[in-house]
Amino acid sequence: AQPIRALFSVSRSTADRRHKPLTELVCCSRWSRGNRDPPNDHTFSVSPFLSLGGIAGGIEICITFPTEYVKTQLQLDEKANPPRYKGIVDCVKQTVDGHGVRGLYRGLSSLLYGSIPKAAVRFGVFEFLSNKMRDESGKLDSTRGLLCGLGAGVAEAVVVVCPMETVKVKFIHDQSSANPKYRGFFHGVREIVRTEGLRGTYQGLTATVLKQGSNQAIRFYVMTSLRNWYKGEDPNKAINPLVTGAFGAFAGAVSVFGNTPLDVIKTRMQGLEAHKYKSTLDCAVKIMKHEGPKAFYKGTVPRLGRVCMDVAIVFIIYEEVVKVLNKVWKTD
């Protein structure tokens, strides 16, 4: 247990911890109030934040996964085939008719299993980088927040998101095939590794790194900018949870419109027909050549719905947990 606790804990002296609160880890808020510093030579654990982030993400995924499923199916649906689905409603109708409502949750398990480790890597790396990049007053500006978010996104892509997303996409794609071969999460993972090796779980790594890096860079940049704008000259100004949720939803929306083309490329590179593409660039070129520029925004509407809710929920939960911990802060 000690190594695990050590992994998710950060020890700081008073000098190092000045204006470097844990809450900067999640949404660039401030743990301390004014110039008040935490006590000397204590250790605080970020594991409650990571666990709560994972739980919040899990709840959100269960609620919104059908939109993720539809988005993935639309992105896999190639114009040259011809397309199997006429749109969002038709995709839902065909899935429910063929597989029941449960069909809309195909691939859910991979995202559920990956939610907590993804949160751990994302927020842990963001905390580490933000501590290195704050100025002398302890402030993290929007540009540095963008860079920290970029680093966190790249790290989570390599460690967790790529294999998680690859399994999810393969499961969803498998259901639309004539003879589905994956009977469940563990059977599917075992078959992927058996037939393709570990590389089979890391398809589309370049596209995933580009997507996740830009995701977190955009979201943290927008969120930091909006928070700084809202607080103005008063860093202690409270933010209503509904305002936080609105900021989070807007940050999510900006990221969707900013990098959906990368998401489409990633999905194609991770599907069951990924062998058709020599590389990420080759995939992008073939999509443009055979389907046109509109294909890069397939699945935008369902993705927009899920991402906005996702980011809003996570930021609200973190803010509210922070408020509670500010009142009950205890050190050893």
One Martini backbone bead per residue (centre of mass of N, CA, C, O) as a GRO file, in nm:
protein
  332
    1ALA     BB    1   0.054   0.064  -0.017
    2GLN     BB    2   0.287   0.268  -0.006
    3PRO     BB    3   0.351   0.305  -0.311
    4ILE     BB    4   0.070   0.408  -0.382
    5ARG     BB    5   0.068   0.654  -0.196
    6ALA     BB    6   0.325   0.777  -0.315
    7LEU     BB    7   0.222   0.823  -0.605
    8PHE     BB    8  -0.032   1.021  -0.473
    9SER     BB    9   0.198   1.203  -0.343
   10VAL     BB   10   0.296   1.529  -0.194
   11SER     BB   11   0.585   1.693  -0.089
   12ARG     BB   12   0.616   2.004   0.106
   13SER     BB   13   0.735   2.292   0.157
   14THR     BB   14   0.665   2.610   0.218
   15ALA     BB   15   0.805   2.727  -0.032
   16ASP     BB   16   0.687   2.524  -0.243
   17ARG     BB   17   0.365   2.572  -0.147
   18ARG     BB   18   0.334   2.847  -0.236
   19HIS     BB   19   0.071   2.882  -0.430
   20LYS     BB   20   0.047   2.533  -0.464
   21PRO     BB   21  -0.225   2.396  -0.511
   22LEU     BB   22  -0.422   2.125  -0.576
   23THR     BB   23  -0.643   2.278  -0.750
   24GLU     BB   24  -0.460   2.334  -0.996
   25LEU     BB   25  -0.486   2.044  -1.106
   26VAL     BB   26  -0.795   2.087  -1.219
   27CYS     BB   27  -0.876   2.441  -1.228
   28CYS     BB   28  -0.698   2.680  -1.129
   29SER     BB   29  -0.722   2.700  -0.831
   30ARG     BB   30  -0.719   2.790  -0.480
   31TRP     BB   31  -0.636   2.671  -0.179
   32SER     BB   32  -0.550   2.918  -0.075
   33ARG     BB   33  -0.599   3.216   0.118
   34GLY     BB   34  -0.430   3.431  -0.004
   35ASN     BB   35  -0.127   3.411   0.205
   36ARG     BB   36  -0.196   3.140   0.313
   37ASP     BB   37  -0.024   2.875   0.452
   38PRO     BB   38   0.062   2.580   0.491
   39PRO     BB   39   0.198   2.372   0.673
   40ASN     BB   40   0.479   2.231   0.761
   41ASP     BB   41   0.593   1.933   0.663
   42HIS     BB   42   0.365   1.799   0.477
   43THR     BB   43   0.132   1.554   0.363
   44PHE     BB   44  -0.055   1.519   0.067
   45SER     BB   45  -0.333   1.369  -0.089
   46VAL     BB   46  -0.462   1.296  -0.427
   47SER     BB   47  -0.646   1.041  -0.420
   48PRO     BB   48  -0.930   1.161  -0.374
   49PHE     BB   49  -0.936   1.312  -0.643
   50LEU     BB   50  -0.892   1.070  -0.830
   51SER     BB   51  -1.130   0.901  -0.736
   52LEU     BB   52  -1.350   1.114  -0.787
   53GLY     BB   53  -1.285   1.147  -1.083
   54GLY     BB   54  -1.347   0.854  -1.159
   55ILE     BB   55  -1.639   0.847  -1.059
   56ALA     BB   56  -1.743   1.083  -1.223
   57GLY     BB   57  -1.664   0.960  -1.496
   58GLY     BB   58  -1.833   0.701  -1.470
   59ILE     BB   59  -2.110   0.833  -1.452
   60GLU     BB   60  -2.093   0.995  -1.714
   61ILE     BB   61  -2.051   0.755  -1.906
   62CYS     BB   62  -2.319   0.605  -1.845
   63ILE     BB   63  -2.497   0.843  -1.951
   64THR     BB   64  -2.323   0.917  -2.242
   65PHE     BB   65  -2.232   0.670  -2.421
   66PRO     BB   66  -2.429   0.667  -2.664
   67THR     BB   67  -2.287   0.912  -2.796
   68GLU     BB   68  -2.015   0.767  -2.835
   69TYR     BB   69  -2.118   0.541  -3.011
   70VAL     BB   70  -2.235   0.709  -3.241
   71LYS     BB   71  -1.981   0.863  -3.311
   72THR     BB   72  -1.809   0.614  -3.387
   73GLN     BB   73  -1.990   0.502  -3.612
   74LEU     BB   74  -1.982   0.757  -3.793
   75GLN     BB   75  -1.665   0.756  -3.824
   76LEU     BB   76  -1.658   0.459  -3.956
   77ASP     BB   77  -1.844   0.563  -4.176
   78GLU     BB   78  -1.805   0.521  -4.511
   79LYS     BB   79  -1.875   0.660  -4.814
   80ALA     BB   80  -1.749   0.422  -5.001
   81ASN     BB   81  -1.930   0.163  -4.919
   82PRO     BB   82  -2.160   0.279  -4.819
   83PRO     BB   83  -2.332   0.423  -4.597
   84ARG     BB   84  -2.515   0.298  -4.318
   85TYR     BB   85  -2.584   0.587  -4.213
   86LYS     BB   86  -2.797   0.882  -4.211
   87GLY     BB   87  -2.762   0.922  -3.889
   88ILE     BB   88  -2.825   0.943  -3.567
   89VAL     BB   89  -3.109   0.814  -3.559
   90ASP     BB   90  -3.042   0.570  -3.741
   91CYS     BB   91  -2.825   0.449  -3.561
   92VAL     BB   92  -3.002   0.398  -3.316
   93LYS     BB   93  -3.220   0.227  -3.455
   94GLN     BB   94  -3.038  -0.003  -3.561
   95THR     BB   95  -2.921  -0.086  -3.290
   96VAL     BB   96  -3.186  -0.150  -3.136
   97ASP     BB   97  -3.301  -0.352  -3.344
   98GLY     BB   98  -3.038  -0.550  -3.334
   99HIS     BB   99  -2.945  -0.513  -2.990
  100GLY     BB  100  -3.067  -0.311  -2.837
  101VAL     BB  101  -2.993  -0.099  -2.586
  102ARG     BB  102  -2.720  -0.240  -2.518
  103GLY     BB  103  -2.577  -0.162  -2.789
  104LEU     BB  104  -2.510   0.141  -2.685
  105TYR     BB  105  -2.281  -0.010  -2.470
  106ARG     BB  106  -2.061  -0.078  -2.652
  107GLY     BB  107  -1.745  -0.037  -2.481
  108LEU     BB  108  -1.778   0.070  -2.185
  109SER     BB  109  -1.572  -0.091  -2.011
  110SER     BB  110  -1.308   0.046  -2.108
  111LEU     BB  111  -1.379   0.328  -1.984
  112LEU     BB  112  -1.423   0.244  -1.691
  113TYR     BB  113  -1.140   0.113  -1.637
  114GLY     BB  114  -0.986   0.397  -1.734
  115SER     BB  115  -1.074   0.646  -1.554
  116ILE     BB  116  -0.877   0.649  -1.310
  117PRO     BB  117  -0.596   0.635  -1.448
  118LYS     BB  118  -0.648   0.884  -1.622
  119ALA     BB  119  -0.679   1.083  -1.388
  120ALA     BB  120  -0.405   1.033  -1.259
  121VAL     BB  121  -0.228   1.123  -1.497
  122ARG     BB  122  -0.343   1.397  -1.568
  123PHE     BB  123  -0.331   1.538  -1.279
  124GLY     BB  124  -0.043   1.465  -1.202
  125VAL     BB  125   0.101   1.608  -1.442
  126PHE     BB  126  -0.022   1.885  -1.408
  127GLU     BB  127   0.089   1.938  -1.126
  128PHE     BB  128   0.387   1.908  -1.189
  129LEU     BB  129   0.404   2.128  -1.413
  130SER     BB  130   0.274   2.371  -1.261
  131ASN     BB  131   0.495   2.386  -1.038
  132LYS     BB  132   0.723   2.466  -1.255
  133MET     BB  133   0.547   2.730  -1.403
  134ARG     BB  134   0.524   2.922  -1.193
  135ASP     BB  135   0.552   3.206  -1.059
  136GLU     BB  136   0.659   3.387  -0.787
  137SER     BB  137   0.341   3.419  -0.695
  138GLY     BB  138   0.193   3.138  -0.803
  139LYS     BB  139   0.108   3.187  -1.097
  140LEU     BB  140  -0.111   3.058  -1.362
  141ASP     BB  141  -0.130   3.107  -1.673
  142SER     BB  142  -0.278   3.035  -1.969
  143THR     BB  143  -0.029   2.943  -2.129
  144ARG     BB  144   0.079   2.747  -1.912
  145GLY     BB  145  -0.179   2.583  -1.896
  146LEU     BB  146  -0.161   2.475  -2.182
  147LEU     BB  147   0.111   2.324  -2.149
  148CYS     BB  148   0.017   2.142  -1.917
  149GLY     BB  149  -0.216   2.014  -2.070
  150LEU     BB  150  -0.049   1.893  -2.295
  151GLY     BB  151   0.123   1.707  -2.117
  152ALA     BB  152  -0.116   1.550  -1.992
  153GLY     BB  153  -0.236   1.444  -2.261
  154VAL     BB  154   0.009   1.284  -2.357
  155ALA     BB  155   0.037   1.097  -2.113
  156GLU     BB  156  -0.251   0.968  -2.122
  157ALA     BB  157  -0.228   0.854  -2.407
  158VAL     BB  158   0.011   0.654  -2.359
  159VAL     BB  159  -0.084   0.504  -2.089
  160VAL     BB  160  -0.422   0.484  -2.146
  161VAL     BB  161  -0.602   0.583  -2.395
  162CYS     BB  162  -0.516   0.414  -2.636
  163PRO     BB  163  -0.599   0.128  -2.538
  164MET     BB  164  -0.887   0.205  -2.457
  165GLU     BB  165  -0.983   0.312  -2.740
  166THR     BB  166  -0.916   0.067  -2.909
  167VAL     BB  167  -1.110  -0.127  -2.770
  168LYS     BB  168  -1.368   0.035  -2.811
  169VAL     BB  169  -1.366   0.051  -3.121
  170LYS     BB  170  -1.356  -0.255  -3.177
  171PHE     BB  171  -1.623  -0.321  -3.037
  172ILE     BB  172  -1.806  -0.140  -3.207
  173HIS     BB  173  -1.721  -0.251  -3.485
  174ASP     BB  174  -1.791  -0.552  -3.430
  175GLN     BB  175  -2.106  -0.517  -3.406
  176SER     BB  176  -2.129  -0.429  -3.727
  177SER     BB  177  -2.068  -0.701  -3.801
  178ALA     BB  178  -2.169  -1.006  -3.913
  179ASN     BB  179  -1.940  -1.155  -3.704
  180PRO     BB  180  -1.904  -1.134  -3.398
  181LYS     BB  181  -1.605  -1.200  -3.171
  182TYR     BB  182  -1.679  -1.044  -2.906
  183ARG     BB  183  -1.800  -1.140  -2.574
  184GLY     BB  184  -1.605  -0.938  -2.417
  185PHE     BB  185  -1.368  -0.771  -2.265
  186PHE     BB  186  -1.159  -0.999  -2.196
  187HIS     BB  187  -1.190  -1.152  -2.459
  188GLY     BB  188  -1.116  -0.920  -2.647
  189VAL     BB  189  -0.833  -0.859  -2.538
  190ARG     BB  190  -0.720  -1.143  -2.578
  191GLU     BB  191  -0.762  -1.149  -2.888
  192ILE     BB  192  -0.595  -0.903  -2.964
  193VAL     BB  193  -0.326  -1.005  -2.840
  194ARG     BB  194  -0.312  -1.279  -2.988
  195THR     BB  195  -0.329  -1.156  -3.294
  196GLU     BB  196  -0.151  -0.857  -3.242
  197GLY     BB  197  -0.066  -0.791  -2.983
  198LEU     BB  198   0.013  -0.508  -2.812
  199ARG     BB  199  -0.011  -0.331  -3.069
  200GLY     BB  200  -0.326  -0.365  -3.090
  201THR     BB  201  -0.359  -0.142  -2.839
  202TYR     BB  202  -0.173   0.090  -3.024
  203GLN     BB  203  -0.354   0.221  -3.219
  204GLY     BB  204  -0.320   0.547  -3.305
  205LEU     BB  205  -0.110   0.706  -3.128
  206THR     BB  206  -0.059   0.974  -3.270
  207ALA     BB  207  -0.357   1.066  -3.279
  208THR     BB  208  -0.400   1.048  -2.970
  209VAL     BB  209  -0.189   1.251  -2.883
  210LEU     BB  210  -0.305   1.489  -3.044
  211LYS     BB  211  -0.586   1.484  -2.918
  212GLN     BB  212  -0.521   1.492  -2.608
  213GLY     BB  213  -0.335   1.733  -2.607
  214SER     BB  214  -0.544   1.935  -2.728
  215ASN     BB  215  -0.766   1.896  -2.529
  216GLN     BB  216  -0.619   1.993  -2.263
  217ALA     BB  217  -0.510   2.257  -2.366
  218ILE     BB  218  -0.781   2.390  -2.430
  219ARG     BB  219  -0.933   2.350  -2.160
  220PHE     BB  220  -0.727   2.485  -1.964
  221TYR     BB  221  -0.714   2.752  -2.108
  222VAL     BB  222  -1.013   2.832  -2.098
  223MET     BB  223  -1.058   2.796  -1.795
  224THR     BB  224  -0.842   2.992  -1.697
  225SER     BB  225  -0.946   3.242  -1.845
  226LEU     BB  226  -1.233   3.250  -1.720
  227ARG     BB  227  -1.150   3.265  -1.425
  228ASN     BB  228  -0.979   3.522  -1.442
  229TRP     BB  229  -1.207   3.699  -1.551
  230TYR     BB  230  -1.414   3.659  -1.319
  231LYS     BB  231  -1.219   3.751  -1.077
  232GLY     BB  232  -1.002   3.941  -1.152
  233GLU     BB  233  -0.875   4.113  -0.867
  234ASP     BB  234  -1.021   3.859  -0.711
  235PRO     BB  235  -0.895   3.552  -0.609
  236ASN     BB  236  -1.144   3.493  -0.380
  237LYS     BB  237  -1.367   3.460  -0.566
  238ALA     BB  238  -1.655   3.311  -0.597
  239ILE     BB  239  -1.792   3.017  -0.768
  240ASN     BB  240  -2.050   2.905  -0.910
  241PRO     BB  241  -2.131   2.594  -1.014
  242LEU     BB  242  -2.281   2.687  -1.272
  243VAL     BB  243  -2.044   2.849  -1.382
  244THR     BB  244  -1.843   2.621  -1.392
  245GLY     BB  245  -2.012   2.446  -1.585
  246ALA     BB  246  -2.018   2.651  -1.816
  247PHE     BB  247  -1.715   2.668  -1.856
  248GLY     BB  248  -1.671   2.365  -1.910
  249ALA     BB  249  -1.860   2.339  -2.155
  250PHE     BB  250  -1.710   2.545  -2.328
  251ALA     BB  251  -1.436   2.405  -2.327
  252GLY     BB  252  -1.542   2.148  -2.461
  253ALA     BB  253  -1.649   2.277  -2.723
  254VAL     BB  254  -1.383   2.390  -2.825
  255SER     BB  255  -1.241   2.112  -2.846
  256VAL     BB  256  -1.428   1.985  -3.053
  257PHE     BB  257  -1.385   2.199  -3.286
  258GLY     BB  258  -1.063   2.174  -3.275
  259ASN     BB  259  -1.035   1.813  -3.282
  260THR     BB  260  -1.220   1.619  -3.455
  261PRO     BB  261  -1.033   1.531  -3.687
  262LEU     BB  262  -0.849   1.366  -3.494
  263ASP     BB  263  -1.074   1.175  -3.398
  264VAL     BB  264  -1.136   1.045  -3.668
  265ILE     BB  265  -0.854   0.934  -3.724
  266LYS     BB  266  -0.831   0.764  -3.470
  267THR     BB  267  -1.072   0.579  -3.523
  268ARG     BB  268  -0.968   0.458  -3.792
  269MET     BB  269  -0.691   0.350  -3.665
  270GLN     BB  270  -0.871   0.154  -3.449
  271GLY     BB  271  -1.007  -0.018  -3.633
  272LEU     BB  272  -1.062  -0.313  -3.818
  273GLU     BB  273  -0.948  -0.125  -4.087
  274ALA     BB  274  -0.649  -0.007  -4.032
  275HIS     BB  275  -0.476  -0.154  -4.262
  276LYS     BB  276  -0.537   0.072  -4.488
  277TYR     BB  277  -0.325   0.234  -4.316
  278LYS     BB  278   0.003   0.353  -4.292
  279SER     BB  279  -0.090   0.628  -4.150
  280THR     BB  280  -0.202   0.916  -4.032
  281LEU     BB  281  -0.161   1.073  -4.295
  282ASP     BB  282  -0.292   0.864  -4.484
  283CYS     BB  283  -0.568   0.880  -4.358
  284ALA     BB  284  -0.623   1.179  -4.412
  285VAL     BB  285  -0.593   1.167  -4.721
  286LYS     BB  286  -0.819   0.951  -4.776
  287ILE     BB  287  -1.052   1.107  -4.658
  288MET     BB  288  -1.029   1.353  -4.844
  289LYS     BB  289  -1.043   1.201  -5.119
  290HIS     BB  290  -1.320   1.016  -5.062
  291GLU     BB  291  -1.502   1.235  -4.854
  292GLY     BB  292  -1.397   1.491  -4.758
  293PRO     BB  293  -1.402   1.745  -4.520
  294LYS     BB  294  -1.669   1.658  -4.366
  295ALA     BB  295  -1.555   1.388  -4.242
  296PHE     BB  296  -1.392   1.537  -4.002
  297TYR     BB  297  -1.707   1.592  -3.864
  298LYS     BB  298  -1.790   1.332  -3.764
  299GLY     BB  299  -1.977   1.323  -3.468
  300THR     BB  300  -2.006   1.610  -3.337
  301VAL     BB  301  -2.275   1.617  -3.186
  302PRO     BB  302  -2.241   1.375  -2.986
  303ARG     BB  303  -1.968   1.477  -2.877
  304LEU     BB  304  -2.066   1.746  -2.766
  305GLY     BB  305  -2.260   1.634  -2.554
  306ARG     BB  306  -2.053   1.470  -2.388
  307VAL     BB  307  -1.820   1.673  -2.334
  308CYS     BB  308  -1.974   1.897  -2.193
  309MET     BB  309  -2.070   1.720  -1.959
  310ASP     BB  310  -1.802   1.613  -1.865
  311VAL     BB  311  -1.651   1.881  -1.796
  312ALA     BB  312  -1.864   2.003  -1.612
  313ILE     BB  313  -1.877   1.780  -1.395
  314VAL     BB  314  -1.579   1.768  -1.311
  315PHE     BB  315  -1.547   2.067  -1.223
  316ILE     BB  316  -1.771   2.076  -1.014
  317ILE     BB  317  -1.676   1.850  -0.827
  318TYR     BB  318  -1.400   1.968  -0.761
  319GLU     BB  319  -1.493   2.236  -0.642
  320GLU     BB  320  -1.669   2.112  -0.410
  321VAL     BB  321  -1.444   1.947  -0.279
  322VAL     BB  322  -1.260   2.183  -0.218
  323LYS     BB  323  -1.448   2.329  -0.021
  324VAL     BB  324  -1.450   2.104   0.187
  325LEU     BB  325  -1.135   2.084   0.230
  326ASN     BB  326  -1.102   2.378   0.330
  327LYS     BB  327  -1.263   2.305   0.606
  328VAL     BB  328  -1.109   1.999   0.669
  329TRP     BB  329  -0.821   2.050   0.692
  330LYS     BB  330  -0.560   1.807   0.743
  331THR     BB  331  -0.274   1.719   0.937
  332ASP     BB  332  -0.009   1.523   1.072
   0.00000   0.00000   0.00000
